[in-house]
């Protein structure tokens, strides 16, 4: 069965930046084929990604978050756990789970940095859509 729906998960932390990934994603995949889900932060994405992938409704699941060093916790550990969890969700379900989860080395919430990352997330969202479409075409060819 060929799916024409896509799931897109976005973390609410830094939504002004993260939401731009959805903009880029929908440049290639029509918005009416994308179901959007919000989670509080990046750490909550893998479980929902697994559940969405396992539902059988989606050709792929994309998950977007910006994990920054807030000085309270080791953001690199959180980022690694998120990426590992997203990969595991895809491997466990057989549905592509794509990460648009970025962990910059240096991010300051200034207008300059925010604008750089807003533009970058549009590009990364577009790349996730390209990956979703490419994987779909490859899988369709394998099934033929």
TIRO-2110 file (N, C-alpha, C; in Angstrom, 1 decimal):
// TIRO-2110
0.8, -1.2, 0.0, N, 1, A
0.0, 0.0, 0.0, CA, 1, A
0.9, 1.2, 0.0, C, 1, A
0.6, 2.2, -0.9, N, 2, A
1.4, 3.4, -0.9, CA, 2, A
0.7, 4.5, -0.1, C, 2, A
1.4, 5.0, 0.8, N, 3, A
0.8, 6.1, 1.7, CA, 3, A
1.1, 7.4, 1.0, C, 3, A
0.2, 8.3, 1.1, N, 4, A
0.4, 9.7, 0.6, CA, 4, A
0.3, 10.7, 1.8, C, 4, A
0.3, 10.2, 3.0, N, 5, A
0.3, 11.1, 4.1, CA, 5, A
1.6, 11.1, 4.9, C, 5, A
1.9, 12.2, 5.5, N, 6, A
3.2, 12.3, 6.2, CA, 6, A
2.9, 12.9, 7.5, C, 6, A
3.6, 12.5, 8.5, N, 7, A
3.5, 13.0, 9.9, CA, 7, A
4.7, 14.0, 10.1, C, 7, A
4.4, 15.1, 10.8, N, 8, A
5.5, 16.0, 11.1, CA, 8, A
5.3, 16.4, 12.5, C, 8, A
6.3, 16.1, 13.3, N, 9, A
6.3, 16.4, 14.8, CA, 9, A
7.2, 17.6, 15.0, C, 9, A
6.8, 18.6, 15.8, N, 10, A
7.6, 19.8, 16.1, CA, 10, A
7.6, 20.1, 17.5, C, 10, A
8.8, 20.3, 18.1, N, 11, A
8.9, 20.7, 19.5, CA, 11, A
8.5, 22.2, 19.7, C, 11, A
7.8, 22.4, 20.8, N, 12, A
7.4, 23.8, 21.0, CA, 12, A
8.5, 24.7, 21.5, C, 12, A
9.6, 24.1, 22.1, N, 13, A
10.7, 25.0, 22.5, CA, 13, A
11.3, 25.6, 21.2, C, 13, A
11.5, 26.9, 21.3, N, 14, A
12.1, 27.7, 20.2, CA, 14, A
11.2, 27.5, 18.9, C, 14, A
9.9, 27.6, 19.1, N, 15, A
8.9, 27.4, 18.0, CA, 15, A
9.1, 28.4, 16.9, C, 15, A
9.6, 29.6, 17.2, N, 16, A
9.8, 30.6, 16.2, CA, 16, A
10.9, 30.2, 15.2, C, 16, A
11.7, 29.3, 15.6, N, 17, A
12.7, 28.7, 14.7, CA, 17, A
12.3, 27.4, 14.2, C, 17, A
11.9, 26.5, 15.0, N, 18, A
11.5, 25.1, 14.7, CA, 18, A
10.4, 25.0, 13.7, C, 18, A
9.4, 25.9, 13.8, N, 19, A
8.3, 25.9, 12.9, CA, 19, A
8.7, 26.1, 11.4, C, 19, A
9.8, 26.8, 11.2, N, 20, A
10.3, 27.0, 9.9, CA, 20, A
10.6, 25.7, 9.1, C, 20, A
10.9, 24.7, 9.9, N, 21, A
11.2, 23.4, 9.2, CA, 21, A
9.9, 22.8, 8.5, C, 21, A
8.8, 23.1, 9.2, N, 22, A
7.5, 22.7, 8.6, CA, 22, A
7.3, 23.5, 7.3, C, 22, A
7.6, 24.7, 7.3, N, 23, A
7.5, 25.5, 6.1, CA, 23, A
8.3, 24.9, 4.9, C, 23, A
9.6, 24.6, 5.2, N, 24, A
10.4, 24.0, 4.2, CA, 24, A
9.9, 22.6, 3.7, C, 24, A
9.4, 21.8, 4.7, N, 25, A
8.8, 20.5, 4.4, CA, 25, A
7.7, 20.6, 3.4, C, 25, A
6.8, 21.6, 3.7, N, 26, A
5.6, 21.8, 2.8, CA, 26, A
5.9, 22.5, 1.5, C, 26, A
7.1, 22.9, 1.3, N, 27, A
7.5, 23.4, 0.0, CA, 27, A
7.5, 22.3, -1.1, C, 27, A
7.7, 21.1, -0.6, N, 28, A
7.8, 19.9, -1.5, CA, 28, A
6.7, 18.9, -1.3, C, 28, A
6.1, 18.8, -0.1, N, 29, A
5.0, 17.9, 0.1, CA, 29, A
3.8, 18.8, 0.5, C, 29, A
2.7, 18.7, -0.2, N, 30, A
1.6, 19.6, 0.0, CA, 30, A
1.1, 19.5, 1.5, C, 30, A
0.8, 20.7, 2.0, N, 31, A
0.4, 20.8, 3.4, CA, 31, A
-0.8, 19.9, 3.7, C, 31, A
-1.7, 19.7, 2.7, N, 32, A
-2.9, 18.9, 3.0, CA, 32, A
-2.6, 17.4, 3.0, C, 32, A
-1.3, 17.0, 2.8, N, 33, A
-0.9, 15.7, 3.0, CA, 33, A
0.0, 15.5, 4.3, C, 33, A
0.1, 16.5, 5.1, N, 34, A
0.9, 16.5, 6.3, CA, 34, A
0.1, 16.7, 7.5, C, 34, A
0.2, 15.7, 8.4, N, 35, A
-0.5, 15.9, 9.7, CA, 35, A
0.6, 16.4, 10.7, C, 35, A
0.3, 17.5, 11.4, N, 36, A
1.3, 18.1, 12.3, CA, 36, A
0.9, 17.8, 13.7, C, 36, A
2.0, 17.5, 14.5, N, 37, A
1.8, 17.2, 15.9, CA, 37, A
2.8, 18.0, 16.7, C, 37, A
2.4, 18.5, 17.8, N, 38, A
3.3, 19.3, 18.7, CA, 38, A
3.6, 18.5, 19.9, C, 38, A
4.9, 18.6, 20.4, N, 39, A
5.3, 18.1, 21.6, CA, 39, A
6.0, 19.2, 22.4, C, 39, A
6.1, 19.0, 23.8, N, 40, A
6.7, 20.1, 24.5, CA, 40, A
8.2, 20.4, 24.1, C, 40, A
8.9, 19.3, 24.0, N, 41, A
10.4, 19.5, 23.7, CA, 41, A
10.9, 18.3, 22.9, C, 41, A
12.1, 18.3, 22.6, N, 42, A
12.8, 17.3, 21.7, CA, 42, A
12.7, 15.9, 22.4, C, 42, A
12.8, 15.8, 23.7, N, 43, A
12.8, 14.6, 24.3, CA, 43, A
11.6, 13.8, 24.2, C, 43, A
10.5, 14.4, 23.9, N, 44, A
9.2, 13.8, 23.8, CA, 44, A
8.9, 13.3, 22.3, C, 44, A
9.8, 13.6, 21.4, N, 45, A
9.6, 13.2, 20.0, CA, 45, A
9.7, 11.8, 19.7, C, 45, A
10.7, 11.0, 20.2, N, 46, A
10.8, 9.6, 19.7, CA, 46, A
9.6, 8.7, 20.0, C, 46, A
9.0, 8.9, 21.2, N, 47, A
7.9, 8.0, 21.5, CA, 47, A
6.7, 8.3, 20.6, C, 47, A
6.4, 9.6, 20.3, N, 48, A
5.3, 9.9, 19.4, CA, 48, A
5.7, 9.5, 18.0, C, 48, A
6.9, 9.6, 17.6, N, 49, A
7.3, 9.2, 16.3, CA, 49, A
7.1, 7.7, 16.1, C, 49, A
7.5, 6.9, 17.1, N, 50, A
7.2, 5.5, 17.1, CA, 50, A
5.8, 5.2, 16.9, C, 50, A
4.9, 5.8, 17.7, N, 51, A
3.5, 5.6, 17.7, CA, 51, A
2.9, 6.0, 16.3, C, 51, A
3.3, 7.1, 15.8, N, 52, A
2.8, 7.5, 14.5, CA, 52, A
3.3, 6.6, 13.4, C, 52, A
4.5, 6.2, 13.4, N, 53, A
5.0, 5.3, 12.4, CA, 53, A
4.3, 3.9, 12.5, C, 53, A
4.1, 3.4, 13.7, N, 54, A
3.4, 2.1, 13.9, CA, 54, A
2.0, 2.2, 13.5, C, 54, A
1.4, 3.3, 13.4, N, 55, A
-0.1, 3.4, 13.1, CA, 55, A
-0.4, 2.9, 11.7, C, 55, A
0.6, 2.9, 10.8, N, 56, A
0.4, 2.5, 9.4, CA, 56, A
-0.3, 3.5, 8.5, C, 56, A
-0.4, 4.8, 9.1, N, 57, A
-1.1, 5.8, 8.3, CA, 57, A
-0.1, 6.7, 7.5, C, 57, A
1.2, 6.6, 7.7, N, 58, A
2.2, 7.5, 7.2, CA, 58, A
3.3, 6.9, 6.4, C, 58, A
3.6, 7.5, 5.3, N, 59, A
4.8, 7.1, 4.5, CA, 59, A
6.1, 7.4, 5.2, C, 59, A
6.1, 8.4, 6.0, N, 60, A
7.2, 8.7, 6.8, CA, 60, A
6.8, 9.7, 7.9, C, 60, A
7.7, 9.8, 8.9, N, 61, A
7.5, 10.7, 10.0, CA, 61, A
8.8, 11.6, 10.1, C, 61, A
8.6, 12.9, 10.1, N, 62, A
9.7, 13.9, 10.4, CA, 62, A
9.5, 14.5, 11.7, C, 62, A
10.6, 14.8, 12.4, N, 63, A
10.6, 15.3, 13.7, CA, 63, A
11.6, 16.5, 13.8, C, 63, A
11.1, 17.6, 14.2, N, 64, A
12.0, 18.8, 14.3, CA, 64, A
12.1, 19.4, 15.7, C, 64, A
13.3, 19.8, 16.0, N, 65, A
13.6, 20.4, 17.3, CA, 65, A
14.9, 21.1, 17.3, C, 65, A
15.1, 22.1, 18.1, N, 66, A
16.3, 22.8, 18.3, CA, 66, A
16.7, 22.6, 19.8, C, 66, A
17.8, 21.8, 20.0, N, 67, A
18.3, 21.5, 21.3, CA, 67, A
19.5, 22.4, 21.6, C, 67, A
19.3, 23.3, 22.5, N, 68, A
20.4, 24.2, 22.8, CA, 68, A
20.9, 24.1, 24.3, C, 68, A
22.1, 24.5, 24.5, N, 69, A
22.7, 24.5, 25.8, CA, 69, A
22.1, 25.6, 26.7, C, 69, A
21.2, 25.1, 27.6, N, 70, A
20.6, 26.1, 28.4, CA, 70, A
21.3, 26.3, 29.8, C, 70, A
22.4, 25.6, 29.9, N, 71, A
23.2, 25.7, 31.1, CA, 71, A
22.7, 24.9, 32.3, C, 71, A
21.6, 24.2, 32.1, N, 72, A
21.0, 23.5, 33.2, CA, 72, A
21.3, 22.0, 33.1, C, 72, A
21.3, 21.5, 31.9, N, 73, A
21.6, 20.1, 31.6, CA, 73, A
22.6, 19.9, 30.4, C, 73, A
23.1, 18.8, 30.2, N, 74, A
24.0, 18.5, 29.1, CA, 74, A
23.2, 18.3, 27.9, C, 74, A
23.0, 19.3, 27.1, N, 75, A
22.2, 19.3, 25.9, CA, 75, A
22.7, 18.2, 24.9, C, 75, A
24.0, 17.9, 24.9, N, 76, A
24.5, 16.9, 24.0, CA, 76, A
23.9, 15.5, 24.3, C, 76, A
23.7, 15.3, 25.6, N, 77, A
23.1, 14.0, 25.9, CA, 77, A
21.6, 13.9, 25.5, C, 77, A
20.9, 15.0, 25.7, N, 78, A
19.5, 15.0, 25.2, CA, 78, A
19.5, 14.8, 23.7, C, 78, A
20.3, 15.6, 23.0, N, 79, A
20.3, 15.5, 21.5, CA, 79, A
20.6, 14.1, 21.1, C, 79, A
21.6, 13.4, 21.7, N, 80, A
21.9, 12.1, 21.3, CA, 80, A
20.8, 11.1, 21.6, C, 80, A
20.2, 11.3, 22.8, N, 81, A
19.0, 10.4, 23.1, CA, 81, A
17.9, 10.6, 22.1, C, 81, A
17.6, 11.8, 21.7, N, 82, A
16.6, 12.1, 20.7, CA, 82, A
16.9, 11.4, 19.4, C, 82, A
18.1, 11.6, 18.9, N, 83, A
18.4, 11.1, 17.6, CA, 83, A
18.4, 9.5, 17.6, C, 83, A
19.0, 9.0, 18.7, N, 84, A
18.9, 7.5, 18.8, CA, 84, A
17.5, 7.0, 18.9, C, 84, A
16.6, 7.7, 19.6, N, 85, A
15.2, 7.3, 19.8, CA, 85, A
14.5, 7.4, 18.4, C, 85, A
14.8, 8.4, 17.7, N, 86, A
14.1, 8.5, 16.4, CA, 86, A
14.6, 7.4, 15.4, C, 86, A
15.9, 7.1, 15.4, N, 87, A
16.4, 6.0, 14.6, CA, 87, A
15.8, 4.7, 15.0, C, 87, A
15.7, 4.5, 16.3, N, 88, A
15.1, 3.2, 16.8, CA, 88, A
13.6, 3.1, 16.4, C, 88, A
12.9, 4.2, 16.4, N, 89, A
11.5, 4.2, 16.0, CA, 89, A
11.3, 3.8, 14.6, C, 89, A
12.2, 4.3, 13.7, N, 90, A
12.2, 3.9, 12.3, CA, 90, A
12.6, 2.4, 12.1, C, 90, A
13.6, 2.0, 12.8, N, 91, A
14.0, 0.6, 12.7, CA, 91, A
13.0, -0.3, 13.2, C, 91, A
12.4, 0.0, 14.3, N, 92, A
11.4, -0.9, 14.9, CA, 92, A
10.1, -1.0, 14.1, C, 92, A
9.7, 0.1, 13.4, N, 93, A
8.5, 0.1, 12.7, CA, 93, A
8.6, -0.2, 11.2, C, 93, A
9.8, 0.0, 10.7, N, 94, A
10.0, -0.1, 9.2, CA, 94, A
9.6, 1.1, 8.4, C, 94, A
9.2, 2.2, 9.1, N, 95, A
8.7, 3.4, 8.5, CA, 95, A
9.8, 4.4, 8.7, C, 95, A
10.2, 5.2, 7.6, N, 96, A
11.3, 6.2, 7.8, CA, 96, A
10.9, 7.2, 8.8, C, 96, A
11.8, 7.5, 9.8, N, 97, A
11.6, 8.5, 10.7, CA, 97, A
12.8, 9.5, 10.5, C, 97, A
12.5, 10.7, 10.1, N, 98, A
13.6, 11.6, 9.7, CA, 98, A
13.8, 12.7, 10.8, C, 98, A
15.0, 13.0, 11.0, N, 99, A
15.3, 14.0, 12.1, CA, 99, A
15.7, 15.3, 11.5, C, 99, A
15.0, 16.3, 12.0, N, 100, A
15.4, 17.7, 11.7, CA, 100, A
15.7, 18.3, 13.0, C, 100, A
16.4, 17.6, 13.8, N, 101, A
16.7, 18.0, 15.2, CA, 101, A
18.2, 18.4, 15.2, C, 101, A
18.4, 19.7, 15.5, N, 102, A
19.7, 20.3, 15.4, CA, 102, A
20.2, 20.7, 16.8, C, 102, A
21.5, 20.6, 17.0, N, 103, A
22.1, 21.0, 18.3, CA, 103, A
23.3, 21.9, 17.9, C, 103, A
23.1, 23.2, 17.9, N, 104, A
24.2, 24.0, 17.5, CA, 104, A
25.2, 24.1, 18.6, C, 104, A
26.5, 24.3, 18.2, N, 105, A
27.6, 24.4, 19.2, CA, 105, A
27.4, 25.7, 20.0, C, 105, A
27.1, 26.8, 19.3, N, 106, A
26.9, 28.1, 19.9, CA, 106, A
25.7, 28.7, 19.4, C, 106, A
24.7, 28.9, 20.3, N, 107, A
23.5, 29.6, 19.9, CA, 107, A
23.2, 30.6, 21.0, C, 107, A
23.0, 31.8, 20.6, N, 108, A
22.6, 32.8, 21.5, CA, 108, A
21.2, 33.4, 21.0, C, 108, A
20.3, 33.6, 21.9, N, 109, A
19.0, 34.0, 21.4, CA, 109, A
19.0, 35.5, 21.0, C, 109, A
19.8, 35.9, 20.1, N, 110, A
19.9, 37.2, 19.5, CA, 110, A
19.1, 37.2, 18.2, C, 110, A
18.8, 38.4, 17.7, N, 111, A
18.1, 38.5, 16.4, CA, 111, A
18.9, 37.9, 15.3, C, 111, A
20.2, 38.1, 15.4, N, 112, A
21.1, 37.6, 14.3, CA, 112, A
21.1, 36.0, 14.3, C, 112, A
21.3, 35.4, 15.4, N, 113, A
21.3, 33.9, 15.5, CA, 113, A
20.0, 33.4, 15.2, C, 113, A
18.9, 34.0, 15.7, N, 114, A
17.6, 33.5, 15.4, CA, 114, A
17.3, 33.5, 13.9, C, 114, A
17.6, 34.5, 13.3, N, 115, A
17.4, 34.6, 11.8, CA, 115, A
18.2, 33.6, 11.1, C, 115, A
19.5, 33.4, 11.4, N, 116, A
20.3, 32.3, 10.8, CA, 116, A
19.6, 31.0, 10.9, C, 116, A
19.2, 30.6, 12.1, N, 117, A
18.6, 29.3, 12.4, CA, 117, A
17.2, 29.2, 11.8, C, 117, A
16.5, 30.3, 11.7, N, 118, A
15.2, 30.2, 11.0, CA, 118, A
15.4, 29.8, 9.6, C, 118, A
16.3, 30.4, 8.9, N, 119, A
16.6, 30.1, 7.5, CA, 119, A
17.1, 28.7, 7.4, C, 119, A
18.0, 28.3, 8.3, N, 120, A
18.5, 27.0, 8.2, CA, 120, A
17.5, 25.9, 8.4, C, 120, A
16.5, 26.1, 9.3, N, 121, A
15.4, 25.2, 9.5, CA, 121, A
14.5, 25.0, 8.3, C, 121, A
14.3, 26.1, 7.5, N, 122, A
13.6, 25.9, 6.3, CA, 122, A
14.3, 25.0, 5.4, C, 122, A
15.6, 25.2, 5.2, N, 123, A
16.4, 24.3, 4.4, CA, 123, A
16.4, 22.9, 4.9, C, 123, A
16.5, 22.7, 6.2, N, 124, A
16.5, 21.3, 6.7, CA, 124, A
15.1, 20.6, 6.6, C, 124, A
14.1, 21.4, 6.7, N, 125, A
12.7, 20.9, 6.4, CA, 125, A
12.6, 20.4, 5.0, C, 125, A
13.1, 21.2, 4.1, N, 126, A
13.1, 20.9, 2.7, CA, 126, A
13.9, 19.6, 2.4, C, 126, A
15.0, 19.5, 3.1, N, 127, A
15.8, 18.3, 2.9, CA, 127, A
15.1, 17.0, 3.5, C, 127, A
14.4, 17.2, 4.6, N, 128, A
13.6, 16.1, 5.1, CA, 128, A
12.5, 15.6, 4.2, C, 128, A
11.9, 16.6, 3.5, N, 129, A
10.9, 16.2, 2.5, CA, 129, A
11.5, 15.5, 1.3, C, 129, A
12.6, 16.0, 0.9, N, 130, A
13.3, 15.3, -0.2, CA, 130, A
13.7, 13.9, 0.2, C, 130, A
14.1, 13.7, 1.4, N, 131, A
14.5, 12.3, 1.8, CA, 131, A
13.2, 11.5, 1.9, C, 131, A
12.1, 12.0, 2.4, N, 132, A
10.9, 11.2, 2.5, CA, 132, A
10.4, 10.8, 1.1, C, 132, A
10.5, 11.7, 0.2, N, 133, A
10.1, 11.4, -1.2, CA, 133, A
11.0, 10.4, -1.9, C, 133, A
12.3, 10.6, -1.7, N, 134, A
13.3, 9.7, -2.3, CA, 134, A
13.1, 8.2, -1.7, C, 134, A
13.0, 8.1, -0.4, N, 135, A
12.8, 6.8, 0.2, CA, 135, A
11.5, 6.2, -0.3, C, 135, A
10.5, 7.0, -0.4, N, 136, A
9.2, 6.4, -0.9, CA, 136, A
9.4, 5.9, -2.4, C, 136, A
10.1, 6.6, -3.2, N, 137, A
10.3, 6.2, -4.6, CA, 137, A
11.1, 4.9, -4.6, C, 137, A
12.1, 4.9, -3.8, N, 138, A
13.0, 3.7, -3.8, CA, 138, A
12.2, 2.5, -3.3, C, 138, A
11.4, 2.6, -2.3, N, 139, A
10.7, 1.5, -1.7, CA, 139, A
9.6, 1.0, -2.8, C, 139, A
9.0, 2.0, -3.5, N, 140, A
8.0, 1.6, -4.5, CA, 140, A
8.7, 0.8, -5.6, C, 140, A
9.9, 1.2, -6.0, N, 141, A
10.6, 0.5, -7.0, CA, 141, A
11.0, -0.9, -6.6, C, 141, A
11.3, -1.0, -5.3, N, 142, A
11.7, -2.4, -4.8, CA, 142, A
10.5, -3.3, -4.7, C, 142, A
9.3, -2.7, -4.5, N, 143, A
8.1, -3.5, -4.4, CA, 143, A
7.5, -3.9, -5.8, C, 143, A
8.0, -3.2, -6.8, N, 144, A
7.4, -3.4, -8.2, CA, 144, A
8.0, -4.7, -8.8, C, 144, A
END
